[in-house]
Amino acid sequence: PKASELMIDQSTIDPNRVMVHENLEFKDSNDNWQSVHNYMMGKFGARYEGYLGVVGRAFKDLRDQVAKTMGYSALRKEAVGVSLDQYRGVSIIVPFQGMFVNPLMARGDNTIERAYGMLGTMLHELAHHKERNHGANFPAEMQMILLKMQGGSHKLLGFDFHRFQEKFVASLQNYSDIIDESAKVLSNDNNLRSRGNTF
C-alpha cells in the first residue's frame, strides 16, 4: 500500500499519553522464539511495567521542555513513548508523527551509562523533529538543542535540565536488575527478530 493509505489522523493521537510499541522476539536457550516483553513481564512483573513507565514519562517531559525551549510548538503534538524493537530509538512520520526510545537496548556497561545513553537517544530523536535525515544539519540541530538545554535557556521556563538528568539516572538505578537482564537477553543480534513490520 501507499504511505498515504497507512496514515492515521494525528488529531486522534493523544500526545500526553505514553505509547508502548512491542515487536521484539528472542531465541531462548531451548531455541524457541518468545516475546521479549512477555519474558520480562514474567520475570519482573509490575516492576517491569513501572520501568517502562519511568522511561516513557521522562521522554514525554523532555519532549515538552525541548518544545518550549526551542519554540517548537508542533513538537508537543507528536506522539512519544517506548518501542521494543531492534533499535535504540526511532522517529516516525508514518502512520503518524511520533518518537520512541527503546529502554531495553541502551548502550553502556552499567546502569548509569545506559541511563545517559537513553537520554542521548531521546535528544537524538527530538532533533529529528526539525531535521529528518542524518546529514550535516542534523548534528547541528542536536547540538543546538543540547546547548540551549545545558546553557540555561530552559531555566527561564522553570526546568532544570541538569536536575532532570540526575533524577532520571537515579530513578533507573532502582531497575538495575531489569536493565542488566535486558542487556543479557538482547546481547546477541543473531537471536533477535522483529515479530511484525518495524517502524
MODELLER restraints for C-alpha pairs under 7 A, 6 or more apart:
rsr = mdl.restraints
at = mdl.atoms
rsr.add(forms.Gaussian(group=physical.xy_distance, feature=features.Distance(at['CA:3:A'], at['CA:94:A']), mean=6.93, stdev=0.5))
rsr.add(forms.Gaussian(group=physical.xy_distance, feature=features.Distance(at['CA:6:A'], at['CA:95:A']), mean=5.51, stdev=0.5))
rsr.add(forms.Gaussian(group=physical.xy_distance, feature=features.Distance(at['CA:7:A'], at['CA:94:A']), mean=6.04, stdev=0.5))
rsr.add(forms.Gaussian(group=physical.xy_distance, feature=features.Distance(at['CA:7:A'], at['CA:95:A']), mean=4.20, stdev=0.5))
rsr.add(forms.Gaussian(group=physical.xy_distance, feature=features.Distance(at['CA:7:A'], at['CA:96:A']), mean=6.18, stdev=0.5))
rsr.add(forms.Gaussian(group=physical.xy_distance, feature=features.Distance(at['CA:8:A'], at['CA:95:A']), mean=5.36, stdev=0.5))
rsr.add(forms.Gaussian(group=physical.xy_distance, feature=features.Distance(at['CA:8:A'], at['CA:96:A']), mean=5.59, stdev=0.5))
rsr.add(forms.Gaussian(group=physical.xy_distance, feature=features.Distance(at['CA:10:A'], at['CA:96:A']), mean=5.84, stdev=0.5))
rsr.add(forms.Gaussian(group=physical.xy_distance, feature=features.Distance(at['CA:13:A'], at['CA:79:A']), mean=6.73, stdev=0.5))
rsr.add(forms.Gaussian(group=physical.xy_distance, feature=features.Distance(at['CA:14:A'], at['CA:79:A']), mean=6.95, stdev=0.5))
rsr.add(forms.Gaussian(group=physical.xy_distance, feature=features.Distance(at['CA:15:A'], at['CA:76:A']), mean=6.77, stdev=0.5))
rsr.add(forms.Gaussian(group=physical.xy_distance, feature=features.Distance(at['CA:15:A'], at['CA:77:A']), mean=5.46, stdev=0.5))
rsr.add(forms.Gaussian(group=physical.xy_distance, feature=features.Distance(at['CA:15:A'], at['CA:78:A']), mean=5.81, stdev=0.5))
rsr.add(forms.Gaussian(group=physical.xy_distance, feature=features.Distance(at['CA:15:A'], at['CA:79:A']), mean=4.73, stdev=0.5))
rsr.add(forms.Gaussian(group=physical.xy_distance, feature=features.Distance(at['CA:15:A'], at['CA:80:A']), mean=6.65, stdev=0.5))
rsr.add(forms.Gaussian(group=physical.xy_distance, feature=features.Distance(at['CA:18:A'], at['CA:56:A']), mean=5.80, stdev=0.5))
rsr.add(forms.Gaussian(group=physical.xy_distance, feature=features.Distance(at['CA:18:A'], at['CA:57:A']), mean=6.54, stdev=0.5))
rsr.add(forms.Gaussian(group=physical.xy_distance, feature=features.Distance(at['CA:18:A'], at['CA:80:A']), mean=5.79, stdev=0.5))
rsr.add(forms.Gaussian(group=physical.xy_distance, feature=features.Distance(at['CA:18:A'], at['CA:81:A']), mean=4.71, stdev=0.5))
rsr.add(forms.Gaussian(group=physical.xy_distance, feature=features.Distance(at['CA:19:A'], at['CA:80:A']), mean=6.19, stdev=0.5))
rsr.add(forms.Gaussian(group=physical.xy_distance, feature=features.Distance(at['CA:19:A'], at['CA:81:A']), mean=4.36, stdev=0.5))
rsr.add(forms.Gaussian(group=physical.xy_distance, feature=features.Distance(at['CA:19:A'], at['CA:82:A']), mean=6.29, stdev=0.5))
rsr.add(forms.Gaussian(group=physical.xy_distance, feature=features.Distance(at['CA:20:A'], at['CA:81:A']), mean=5.78, stdev=0.5))
rsr.add(forms.Gaussian(group=physical.xy_distance, feature=features.Distance(at['CA:20:A'], at['CA:82:A']), mean=5.07, stdev=0.5))
rsr.add(forms.Gaussian(group=physical.xy_distance, feature=features.Distance(at['CA:20:A'], at['CA:83:A']), mean=5.87, stdev=0.5))
rsr.add(forms.Gaussian(group=physical.xy_distance, feature=features.Distance(at['CA:21:A'], at['CA:82:A']), mean=6.28, stdev=0.5))
rsr.add(forms.Gaussian(group=physical.xy_distance, feature=features.Distance(at['CA:21:A'], at['CA:83:A']), mean=4.48, stdev=0.5))
rsr.add(forms.Gaussian(group=physical.xy_distance, feature=features.Distance(at['CA:21:A'], at['CA:84:A']), mean=6.08, stdev=0.5))
rsr.add(forms.Gaussian(group=physical.xy_distance, feature=features.Distance(at['CA:22:A'], at['CA:37:A']), mean=6.93, stdev=0.5))
rsr.add(forms.Gaussian(group=physical.xy_distance, feature=features.Distance(at['CA:22:A'], at['CA:83:A']), mean=5.88, stdev=0.5))
rsr.add(forms.Gaussian(group=physical.xy_distance, feature=features.Distance(at['CA:22:A'], at['CA:84:A']), mean=4.77, stdev=0.5))
rsr.add(forms.Gaussian(group=physical.xy_distance, feature=features.Distance(at['CA:22:A'], at['CA:85:A']), mean=6.65, stdev=0.5))
rsr.add(forms.Gaussian(group=physical.xy_distance, feature=features.Distance(at['CA:23:A'], at['CA:84:A']), mean=5.87, stdev=0.5))
rsr.add(forms.Gaussian(group=physical.xy_distance, feature=features.Distance(at['CA:23:A'], at['CA:85:A']), mean=5.35, stdev=0.5))
rsr.add(forms.Gaussian(group=physical.xy_distance, feature=features.Distance(at['CA:23:A'], at['CA:194:A']), mean=5.48, stdev=0.5))
rsr.add(forms.Gaussian(group=physical.xy_distance, feature=features.Distance(at['CA:23:A'], at['CA:195:A']), mean=5.33, stdev=0.5))
rsr.add(forms.Gaussian(group=physical.xy_distance, feature=features.Distance(at['CA:23:A'], at['CA:196:A']), mean=6.33, stdev=0.5))
rsr.add(forms.Gaussian(group=physical.xy_distance, feature=features.Distance(at['CA:24:A'], at['CA:35:A']), mean=6.03, stdev=0.5))
rsr.add(forms.Gaussian(group=physical.xy_distance, feature=features.Distance(at['CA:24:A'], at['CA:36:A']), mean=5.89, stdev=0.5))
rsr.add(forms.Gaussian(group=physical.xy_distance, feature=features.Distance(at['CA:24:A'], at['CA:84:A']), mean=5.91, stdev=0.5))
rsr.add(forms.Gaussian(group=physical.xy_distance, feature=features.Distance(at['CA:24:A'], at['CA:85:A']), mean=4.88, stdev=0.5))
rsr.add(forms.Gaussian(group=physical.xy_distance, feature=features.Distance(at['CA:24:A'], at['CA:193:A']), mean=5.99, stdev=0.5))
rsr.add(forms.Gaussian(group=physical.xy_distance, feature=features.Distance(at['CA:24:A'], at['CA:194:A']), mean=4.73, stdev=0.5))
rsr.add(forms.Gaussian(group=physical.xy_distance, feature=features.Distance(at['CA:24:A'], at['CA:195:A']), mean=5.83, stdev=0.5))
rsr.add(forms.Gaussian(group=physical.xy_distance, feature=features.Distance(at['CA:25:A'], at['CA:33:A']), mean=6.09, stdev=0.5))
rsr.add(forms.Gaussian(group=physical.xy_distance, feature=features.Distance(at['CA:25:A'], at['CA:34:A']), mean=5.20, stdev=0.5))
rsr.add(forms.Gaussian(group=physical.xy_distance, feature=features.Distance(at['CA:25:A'], at['CA:35:A']), mean=4.36, stdev=0.5))
rsr.add(forms.Gaussian(group=physical.xy_distance, feature=features.Distance(at['CA:25:A'], at['CA:36:A']), mean=5.23, stdev=0.5))
rsr.add(forms.Gaussian(group=physical.xy_distance, feature=features.Distance(at['CA:25:A'], at['CA:192:A']), mean=5.75, stdev=0.5))
rsr.add(forms.Gaussian(group=physical.xy_distance, feature=features.Distance(at['CA:25:A'], at['CA:193:A']), mean=5.40, stdev=0.5))
rsr.add(forms.Gaussian(group=physical.xy_distance, feature=features.Distance(at['CA:25:A'], at['CA:194:A']), mean=6.13, stdev=0.5))
rsr.add(forms.Gaussian(group=physical.xy_distance, feature=features.Distance(at['CA:25:A'], at['CA:195:A']), mean=6.36, stdev=0.5))
rsr.add(forms.Gaussian(group=physical.xy_distance, feature=features.Distance(at['CA:26:A'], at['CA:33:A']), mean=5.43, stdev=0.5))
rsr.add(forms.Gaussian(group=physical.xy_distance, feature=features.Distance(at['CA:26:A'], at['CA:34:A']), mean=5.67, stdev=0.5))
rsr.add(forms.Gaussian(group=physical.xy_distance, feature=features.Distance(at['CA:26:A'], at['CA:35:A']), mean=6.55, stdev=0.5))
rsr.add(forms.Gaussian(group=physical.xy_distance, feature=features.Distance(at['CA:26:A'], at['CA:36:A']), mean=6.19, stdev=0.5))
rsr.add(forms.Gaussian(group=physical.xy_distance, feature=features.Distance(at['CA:26:A'], at['CA:191:A']), mean=5.39, stdev=0.5))
rsr.add(forms.Gaussian(group=physical.xy_distance, feature=features.Distance(at['CA:26:A'], at['CA:192:A']), mean=4.52, stdev=0.5))
rsr.add(forms.Gaussian(group=physical.xy_distance, feature=features.Distance(at['CA:26:A'], at['CA:193:A']), mean=6.44, stdev=0.5))
rsr.add(forms.Gaussian(group=physical.xy_distance, feature=features.Distance(at['CA:27:A'], at['CA:33:A']), mean=4.45, stdev=0.5))
rsr.add(forms.Gaussian(group=physical.xy_distance, feature=features.Distance(at['CA:27:A'], at['CA:34:A']), mean=6.51, stdev=0.5))
rsr.add(forms.Gaussian(group=physical.xy_distance, feature=features.Distance(at['CA:27:A'], at['CA:191:A']), mean=5.05, stdev=0.5))
rsr.add(forms.Gaussian(group=physical.xy_distance, feature=features.Distance(at['CA:27:A'], at['CA:192:A']), mean=6.57, stdev=0.5))
rsr.add(forms.Gaussian(group=physical.xy_distance, feature=features.Distance(at['CA:40:A'], at['CA:48:A']), mean=6.69, stdev=0.5))
rsr.add(forms.Gaussian(group=physical.xy_distance, feature=features.Distance(at['CA:41:A'], at['CA:48:A']), mean=6.16, stdev=0.5))
rsr.add(forms.Gaussian(group=physical.xy_distance, feature=features.Distance(at['CA:48:A'], at['CA:178:A']), mean=6.93, stdev=0.5))
rsr.add(forms.Gaussian(group=physical.xy_distance, feature=features.Distance(at['CA:51:A'], at['CA:175:A']), mean=6.68, stdev=0.5))
rsr.add(forms.Gaussian(group=physical.xy_distance, feature=features.Distance(at['CA:52:A'], at['CA:103:A']), mean=6.89, stdev=0.5))
rsr.add(forms.Gaussian(group=physical.xy_distance, feature=features.Distance(at['CA:55:A'], at['CA:103:A']), mean=6.82, stdev=0.5))
rsr.add(forms.Gaussian(group=physical.xy_distance, feature=features.Distance(at['CA:56:A'], at['CA:81:A']), mean=5.04, stdev=0.5))
rsr.add(forms.Gaussian(group=physical.xy_distance, feature=features.Distance(at['CA:56:A'], at['CA:82:A']), mean=5.73, stdev=0.5))
rsr.add(forms.Gaussian(group=physical.xy_distance, feature=features.Distance(at['CA:59:A'], at['CA:122:A']), mean=6.51, stdev=0.5))
rsr.add(forms.Gaussian(group=physical.xy_distance, feature=features.Distance(at['CA:60:A'], at['CA:80:A']), mean=6.03, stdev=0.5))
rsr.add(forms.Gaussian(group=physical.xy_distance, feature=features.Distance(at['CA:63:A'], at['CA:76:A']), mean=6.80, stdev=0.5))
rsr.add(forms.Gaussian(group=physical.xy_distance, feature=features.Distance(at['CA:63:A'], at['CA:126:A']), mean=6.84, stdev=0.5))
rsr.add(forms.Gaussian(group=physical.xy_distance, feature=features.Distance(at['CA:64:A'], at['CA:76:A']), mean=5.83, stdev=0.5))
rsr.add(forms.Gaussian(group=physical.xy_distance, feature=features.Distance(at['CA:67:A'], at['CA:73:A']), mean=5.78, stdev=0.5))
rsr.add(forms.Gaussian(group=physical.xy_distance, feature=features.Distance(at['CA:67:A'], at['CA:75:A']), mean=5.73, stdev=0.5))
rsr.add(forms.Gaussian(group=physical.xy_distance, feature=features.Distance(at['CA:67:A'], at['CA:76:A']), mean=6.29, stdev=0.5))
rsr.add(forms.Gaussian(group=physical.xy_distance, feature=features.Distance(at['CA:69:A'], at['CA:153:A']), mean=6.48, stdev=0.5))
rsr.add(forms.Gaussian(group=physical.xy_distance, feature=features.Distance(at['CA:69:A'], at['CA:154:A']), mean=5.58, stdev=0.5))
rsr.add(forms.Gaussian(group=physical.xy_distance, feature=features.Distance(at['CA:75:A'], at['CA:129:A']), mean=6.69, stdev=0.5))
rsr.add(forms.Gaussian(group=physical.xy_distance, feature=features.Distance(at['CA:78:A'], at['CA:97:A']), mean=5.29, stdev=0.5))
rsr.add(forms.Gaussian(group=physical.xy_distance, feature=features.Distance(at['CA:78:A'], at['CA:98:A']), mean=4.78, stdev=0.5))
rsr.add(forms.Gaussian(group=physical.xy_distance, feature=features.Distance(at['CA:79:A'], at['CA:97:A']), mean=6.25, stdev=0.5))
rsr.add(forms.Gaussian(group=physical.xy_distance, feature=features.Distance(at['CA:79:A'], at['CA:98:A']), mean=4.10, stdev=0.5))
rsr.add(forms.Gaussian(group=physical.xy_distance, feature=features.Distance(at['CA:79:A'], at['CA:99:A']), mean=6.23, stdev=0.5))
rsr.add(forms.Gaussian(group=physical.xy_distance, feature=features.Distance(at['CA:80:A'], at['CA:98:A']), mean=5.54, stdev=0.5))
rsr.add(forms.Gaussian(group=physical.xy_distance, feature=features.Distance(at['CA:80:A'], at['CA:99:A']), mean=5.01, stdev=0.5))
rsr.add(forms.Gaussian(group=physical.xy_distance, feature=features.Distance(at['CA:80:A'], at['CA:100:A']), mean=5.69, stdev=0.5))
rsr.add(forms.Gaussian(group=physical.xy_distance, feature=features.Distance(at['CA:81:A'], at['CA:99:A']), mean=6.62, stdev=0.5))
rsr.add(forms.Gaussian(group=physical.xy_distance, feature=features.Distance(at['CA:81:A'], at['CA:100:A']), mean=4.82, stdev=0.5))
rsr.add(forms.Gaussian(group=physical.xy_distance, feature=features.Distance(at['CA:81:A'], at['CA:101:A']), mean=6.62, stdev=0.5))
rsr.add(forms.Gaussian(group=physical.xy_distance, feature=features.Distance(at['CA:82:A'], at['CA:100:A']), mean=4.87, stdev=0.5))
rsr.add(forms.Gaussian(group=physical.xy_distance, feature=features.Distance(at['CA:82:A'], at['CA:101:A']), mean=4.88, stdev=0.5))
rsr.add(forms.Gaussian(group=physical.xy_distance, feature=features.Distance(at['CA:82:A'], at['CA:102:A']), mean=5.51, stdev=0.5))
rsr.add(forms.Gaussian(group=physical.xy_distance, feature=features.Distance(at['CA:82:A'], at['CA:103:A']), mean=6.87, stdev=0.5))
rsr.add(forms.Gaussian(group=physical.xy_distance, feature=features.Distance(at['CA:83:A'], at['CA:100:A']), mean=5.58, stdev=0.5))
rsr.add(forms.Gaussian(group=physical.xy_distance, feature=features.Distance(at['CA:83:A'], at['CA:101:A']), mean=5.85, stdev=0.5))
rsr.add(forms.Gaussian(group=physical.xy_distance, feature=features.Distance(at['CA:83:A'], at['CA:102:A']), mean=5.06, stdev=0.5))
rsr.add(forms.Gaussian(group=physical.xy_distance, feature=features.Distance(at['CA:84:A'], at['CA:102:A']), mean=5.47, stdev=0.5))
rsr.add(forms.Gaussian(group=physical.xy_distance, feature=features.Distance(at['CA:84:A'], at['CA:104:A']), mean=6.99, stdev=0.5))
rsr.add(forms.Gaussian(group=physical.xy_distance, feature=features.Distance(at['CA:85:A'], at['CA:194:A']), mean=6.41, stdev=0.5))
rsr.add(forms.Gaussian(group=physical.xy_distance, feature=features.Distance(at['CA:86:A'], at['CA:194:A']), mean=6.98, stdev=0.5))
rsr.add(forms.Gaussian(group=physical.xy_distance, feature=features.Distance(at['CA:87:A'], at['CA:102:A']), mean=6.89, stdev=0.5))
rsr.add(forms.Gaussian(group=physical.xy_distance, feature=features.Distance(at['CA:88:A'], at['CA:101:A']), mean=6.02, stdev=0.5))
rsr.add(forms.Gaussian(group=physical.xy_distance, feature=features.Distance(at['CA:88:A'], at['CA:102:A']), mean=4.96, stdev=0.5))
rsr.add(forms.Gaussian(group=physical.xy_distance, feature=features.Distance(at['CA:88:A'], at['CA:105:A']), mean=5.52, stdev=0.5))
rsr.add(forms.Gaussian(group=physical.xy_distance, feature=features.Distance(at['CA:88:A'], at['CA:106:A']), mean=6.22, stdev=0.5))
rsr.add(forms.Gaussian(group=physical.xy_distance, feature=features.Distance(at['CA:88:A'], at['CA:121:A']), mean=6.90, stdev=0.5))
rsr.add(forms.Gaussian(group=physical.xy_distance, feature=features.Distance(at['CA:89:A'], at['CA:100:A']), mean=5.47, stdev=0.5))
rsr.add(forms.Gaussian(group=physical.xy_distance, feature=features.Distance(at['CA:89:A'], at['CA:101:A']), mean=4.18, stdev=0.5))
rsr.add(forms.Gaussian(group=physical.xy_distance, feature=features.Distance(at['CA:89:A'], at['CA:102:A']), mean=5.53, stdev=0.5))
rsr.add(forms.Gaussian(group=physical.xy_distance, feature=features.Distance(at['CA:89:A'], at['CA:121:A']), mean=6.12, stdev=0.5))
rsr.add(forms.Gaussian(group=physical.xy_distance, feature=features.Distance(at['CA:89:A'], at['CA:125:A']), mean=6.80, stdev=0.5))
rsr.add(forms.Gaussian(group=physical.xy_distance, feature=features.Distance(at['CA:90:A'], at['CA:99:A']), mean=5.71, stdev=0.5))
rsr.add(forms.Gaussian(group=physical.xy_distance, feature=features.Distance(at['CA:90:A'], at['CA:100:A']), mean=5.34, stdev=0.5))
rsr.add(forms.Gaussian(group=physical.xy_distance, feature=features.Distance(at['CA:90:A'], at['CA:101:A']), mean=6.58, stdev=0.5))
rsr.add(forms.Gaussian(group=physical.xy_distance, feature=features.Distance(at['CA:90:A'], at['CA:125:A']), mean=6.27, stdev=0.5))
rsr.add(forms.Gaussian(group=physical.xy_distance, feature=features.Distance(at['CA:91:A'], at['CA:98:A']), mean=5.85, stdev=0.5))
rsr.add(forms.Gaussian(group=physical.xy_distance, feature=features.Distance(at['CA:91:A'], at['CA:99:A']), mean=4.25, stdev=0.5))
rsr.add(forms.Gaussian(group=physical.xy_distance, feature=features.Distance(at['CA:91:A'], at['CA:100:A']), mean=6.43, stdev=0.5))
rsr.add(forms.Gaussian(group=physical.xy_distance, feature=features.Distance(at['CA:91:A'], at['CA:125:A']), mean=5.62, stdev=0.5))
rsr.add(forms.Gaussian(group=physical.xy_distance, feature=features.Distance(at['CA:91:A'], at['CA:128:A']), mean=6.61, stdev=0.5))
rsr.add(forms.Gaussian(group=physical.xy_distance, feature=features.Distance(at['CA:92:A'], at['CA:98:A']), mean=5.34, stdev=0.5))
rsr.add(forms.Gaussian(group=physical.xy_distance, feature=features.Distance(at['CA:92:A'], at['CA:99:A']), mean=6.15, stdev=0.5))
rsr.add(forms.Gaussian(group=physical.xy_distance, feature=features.Distance(at['CA:92:A'], at['CA:199:A']), mean=6.85, stdev=0.5))
rsr.add(forms.Gaussian(group=physical.xy_distance, feature=features.Distance(at['CA:99:A'], at['CA:125:A']), mean=6.21, stdev=0.5))
rsr.add(forms.Gaussian(group=physical.xy_distance, feature=features.Distance(at['CA:101:A'], at['CA:121:A']), mean=6.78, stdev=0.5))
rsr.add(forms.Gaussian(group=physical.xy_distance, feature=features.Distance(at['CA:101:A'], at['CA:122:A']), mean=6.37, stdev=0.5))
rsr.add(forms.Gaussian(group=physical.xy_distance, feature=features.Distance(at['CA:104:A'], at['CA:179:A']), mean=6.59, stdev=0.5))
rsr.add(forms.Gaussian(group=physical.xy_distance, feature=features.Distance(at['CA:104:A'], at['CA:182:A']), mean=5.40, stdev=0.5))
rsr.add(forms.Gaussian(group=physical.xy_distance, feature=features.Distance(at['CA:104:A'], at['CA:183:A']), mean=6.78, stdev=0.5))
rsr.add(forms.Gaussian(group=physical.xy_distance, feature=features.Distance(at['CA:105:A'], at['CA:183:A']), mean=6.69, stdev=0.5))
rsr.add(forms.Gaussian(group=physical.xy_distance, feature=features.Distance(at['CA:106:A'], at['CA:114:A']), mean=5.12, stdev=0.5))
rsr.add(forms.Gaussian(group=physical.xy_distance, feature=features.Distance(at['CA:106:A'], at['CA:117:A']), mean=5.75, stdev=0.5))
rsr.add(forms.Gaussian(group=physical.xy_distance, feature=features.Distance(at['CA:106:A'], at['CA:118:A']), mean=5.75, stdev=0.5))
rsr.add(forms.Gaussian(group=physical.xy_distance, feature=features.Distance(at['CA:107:A'], at['CA:114:A']), mean=5.29, stdev=0.5))
rsr.add(forms.Gaussian(group=physical.xy_distance, feature=features.Distance(at['CA:107:A'], at['CA:117:A']), mean=5.60, stdev=0.5))
rsr.add(forms.Gaussian(group=physical.xy_distance, feature=features.Distance(at['CA:108:A'], at['CA:114:A']), mean=4.70, stdev=0.5))
rsr.add(forms.Gaussian(group=physical.xy_distance, feature=features.Distance(at['CA:108:A'], at['CA:117:A']), mean=6.83, stdev=0.5))
rsr.add(forms.Gaussian(group=physical.xy_distance, feature=features.Distance(at['CA:111:A'], at['CA:173:A']), mean=6.26, stdev=0.5))
rsr.add(forms.Gaussian(group=physical.xy_distance, feature=features.Distance(at['CA:111:A'], at['CA:176:A']), mean=5.87, stdev=0.5))
rsr.add(forms.Gaussian(group=physical.xy_distance, feature=features.Distance(at['CA:111:A'], at['CA:179:A']), mean=6.85, stdev=0.5))
rsr.add(forms.Gaussian(group=physical.xy_distance, feature=features.Distance(at['CA:112:A'], at['CA:169:A']), mean=6.03, stdev=0.5))
rsr.add(forms.Gaussian(group=physical.xy_distance, feature=features.Distance(at['CA:115:A'], at['CA:169:A']), mean=5.44, stdev=0.5))
rsr.add(forms.Gaussian(group=physical.xy_distance, feature=features.Distance(at['CA:115:A'], at['CA:172:A']), mean=6.73, stdev=0.5))
rsr.add(forms.Gaussian(group=physical.xy_distance, feature=features.Distance(at['CA:123:A'], at['CA:142:A']), mean=6.83, stdev=0.5))
rsr.add(forms.Gaussian(group=physical.xy_distance, feature=features.Distance(at['CA:124:A'], at['CA:142:A']), mean=6.38, stdev=0.5))
rsr.add(forms.Gaussian(group=physical.xy_distance, feature=features.Distance(at['CA:127:A'], at['CA:141:A']), mean=5.98, stdev=0.5))
rsr.add(forms.Gaussian(group=physical.xy_distance, feature=features.Distance(at['CA:127:A'], at['CA:142:A']), mean=5.20, stdev=0.5))
rsr.add(forms.Gaussian(group=physical.xy_distance, feature=features.Distance(at['CA:131:A'], at['CA:137:A']), mean=6.80, stdev=0.5))
rsr.add(forms.Gaussian(group=physical.xy_distance, feature=features.Distance(at['CA:131:A'], at['CA:138:A']), mean=5.50, stdev=0.5))
rsr.add(forms.Gaussian(group=physical.xy_distance, feature=features.Distance(at['CA:148:A'], at['CA:154:A']), mean=7.00, stdev=0.5))
rsr.add(forms.Gaussian(group=physical.xy_distance, feature=features.Distance(at['CA:149:A'], at['CA:161:A']), mean=6.13, stdev=0.5))
rsr.add(forms.Gaussian(group=physical.xy_distance, feature=features.Distance(at['CA:150:A'], at['CA:161:A']), mean=6.45, stdev=0.5))
rsr.add(forms.Gaussian(group=physical.xy_distance, feature=features.Distance(at['CA:154:A'], at['CA:160:A']), mean=6.70, stdev=0.5))
